[in-house]
Amino acid sequence: MTRTVSSIDARIDLTKGPGQIESIHLAPARGAPARMVETAVVAPDHGLVGDWRNRPGSRRQVTLIDGWAIDRAAETLEITIPPGATRRQIVVRGLALNSLVGKHISIGEVVMEVTMLCDPCDQMETAIGPGGRAALGDDGGICVRVIQGGEVRVGNEVRVLID
């Protein structure tokens, strides 16, 4: 089913959010350094064009994390966490992400299904530093599957949709 922007607007849950994209990060290969970009093209049932996670059928096509979780981890570890170090592609502010599993979100014309939590992995010990995984705790972000593609940009609102 193809959704238009107007049908997306009609489905916005005004009781949650909106959040806002703080930054976008693309890594061309697994383990490669992520580069920060202002905009990214999101392909339906694939993910962010130019990122290694861009593949059909995956439940982890795009990953998002709450900027607050990064701030809290940095404070706990008493360090500065570099942009992109969490390996999540989109950093969001102002929206509690963990509660969104099983829901749909929109970023402009892009619609995504939140498929699962993105638990911090052992790579956080290298990417962030010793204790990075524990410092993120249960706030490692979320994974989504892309339903409808388009373009996302820093500053876009992230809205929860009513299913």
C-alpha positions as CSV (number, residue, x, y, z in Angstrom):
1,M,0.0,0.0,0.0
2,T,1.5,3.4,-1.0
3,R,0.8,6.1,1.5
4,T,0.8,9.8,0.5
5,V,2.0,12.6,2.7
6,S,-1.6,13.6,3.5
7,S,-2.5,10.1,4.7
8,I,0.6,10.2,6.9
9,D,-0.5,13.5,8.4
10,A,-3.8,12.0,9.3
11,R,-2.1,9.2,11.2
12,I,0.2,11.2,13.4
13,D,-0.2,10.4,17.1
14,L,-0.1,13.9,18.8
15,T,0.3,12.4,22.2
16,K,3.9,11.3,21.5
17,G,6.7,13.6,20.3
18,P,7.5,14.8,17.9
19,G,11.2,14.1,18.1
20,Q,13.8,15.8,15.8
21,I,16.7,14.4,13.9
22,E,19.9,15.7,15.4
23,S,22.4,14.0,13.1
24,I,22.6,11.3,10.4
25,H,25.6,8.9,10.0
26,L,26.5,6.6,7.1
27,A,29.1,3.9,7.1
28,P,30.0,2.5,3.7
29,A,31.2,-0.9,5.0
30,R,30.8,-2.9,8.2
31,G,33.3,-1.5,10.8
32,A,34.2,1.5,8.6
33,P,34.1,4.9,10.2
34,A,30.7,6.6,9.9
35,R,30.5,10.0,8.3
36,M,28.0,12.7,9.3
37,V,25.7,13.9,6.5
38,E,23.0,16.5,6.4
39,T,20.6,14.5,4.2
40,A,20.2,10.9,3.3
41,V,18.0,9.0,0.7
42,V,16.0,6.2,2.3
43,A,15.1,3.3,-0.1
44,P,11.9,1.3,0.6
45,D,12.7,-2.1,2.1
46,H,16.4,-1.3,2.0
47,G,17.5,1.6,4.2
48,L,19.9,4.5,3.9
49,V,21.5,4.7,0.5
50,G,25.3,4.6,0.9
51,D,25.2,2.7,4.2
52,W,26.3,-1.0,4.6
53,R,23.0,-1.9,6.3
54,N,21.1,-1.0,3.1
55,R,19.6,-4.4,2.2
56,P,16.2,-5.9,1.5
57,G,14.2,-8.0,3.9
58,S,16.3,-7.0,7.0
59,R,14.6,-5.9,10.3
60,R,17.6,-3.6,10.9
61,Q,17.5,-1.5,7.8
62,V,17.9,1.7,9.7
63,T,19.0,2.3,13.4
64,L,18.0,5.2,15.6
65,I,19.2,6.3,19.0
66,D,18.1,9.0,21.4
67,G,20.6,11.8,21.8
68,W,19.8,11.8,25.6
69,A,21.1,8.2,25.9
70,I,24.4,9.3,24.3
71,D,24.6,12.3,26.7
72,R,23.9,10.1,29.7
73,A,26.6,7.5,28.6
74,A,29.1,10.3,28.1
75,E,28.4,11.8,31.5
76,T,28.6,8.3,33.1
77,L,32.0,7.6,31.5
78,E,33.2,11.2,31.9
79,I,34.2,11.4,28.2
80,T,33.0,13.1,25.0
81,I,31.4,10.6,22.7
82,P,32.3,11.5,19.0
83,P,29.4,11.8,16.5
84,G,28.6,8.5,14.9
85,A,30.5,6.4,17.6
86,T,27.4,4.6,18.7
87,R,27.1,3.1,15.1
88,R,23.5,4.2,15.0
89,Q,22.5,6.0,11.7
90,I,20.1,8.6,13.0
91,V,20.3,10.4,16.3
92,V,16.9,11.8,17.5
93,R,16.0,14.2,20.3
94,G,12.7,14.6,22.1
95,L,11.1,11.2,21.6
96,A,11.4,8.1,23.9
97,L,12.3,5.4,21.4
98,N,12.2,2.2,23.4
99,S,8.4,2.4,23.7
100,L,8.0,2.4,19.9
101,V,8.7,-1.2,19.1
102,G,5.8,-2.5,17.0
103,K,4.7,1.0,16.0
104,H,5.2,3.0,12.8
105,I,7.1,6.4,12.6
106,S,7.4,9.0,9.9
107,I,10.1,11.3,9.0
108,G,8.7,13.6,6.4
109,E,7.4,11.3,3.7
110,V,9.4,8.3,5.0
111,V,7.5,5.7,6.9
112,M,9.3,3.0,9.0
113,E,8.1,0.1,11.1
114,V,10.0,-0.1,14.5
115,T,10.9,-3.8,14.6
116,M,13.0,-4.2,17.7
117,L,15.4,-2.6,20.2
118,C,19.0,-2.2,19.1
119,D,20.9,-3.4,22.2
120,P,24.4,-2.1,22.6
121,C,27.0,-4.6,21.5
122,D,30.6,-5.3,22.3
123,Q,31.7,-2.9,19.6
124,M,30.7,-0.1,21.9
125,E,33.7,-1.0,24.1
126,T,35.9,0.1,21.1
127,A,33.8,2.7,19.4
128,I,32.9,4.6,22.6
129,G,35.5,3.2,25.0
130,P,35.7,0.8,28.0
131,G,32.4,0.7,29.7
132,G,30.5,2.0,26.6
133,R,28.1,-0.9,26.4
134,A,27.2,-0.8,30.0
135,A,26.9,3.0,30.0
136,L,24.3,2.9,27.2
137,G,22.4,0.1,29.1
138,D,18.9,-0.4,27.8
139,D,19.0,2.7,25.7
140,G,21.0,1.4,22.6
141,G,18.2,2.6,20.3
142,I,15.8,1.0,17.9
143,C,15.9,-0.9,14.5
144,V,13.4,-0.2,11.8
145,R,12.3,-1.6,8.4
146,V,11.5,1.0,5.7
147,I,8.0,0.9,4.4
148,Q,8.0,4.0,2.3
149,G,11.2,5.8,1.2
150,G,12.1,9.4,0.5
151,E,14.7,11.8,1.9
152,V,15.5,12.6,5.5
153,R,17.5,15.5,6.7
154,V,18.9,16.9,10.0
155,G,16.1,18.9,11.7
156,N,13.3,16.8,10.3
157,E,10.6,15.9,12.8
158,V,10.2,12.2,13.8
159,R,6.5,11.4,14.5
160,V,4.7,8.4,15.8
161,L,1.9,7.1,13.6
162,I,-1.4,5.7,14.8
163,D,-1.8,2.3,13.3
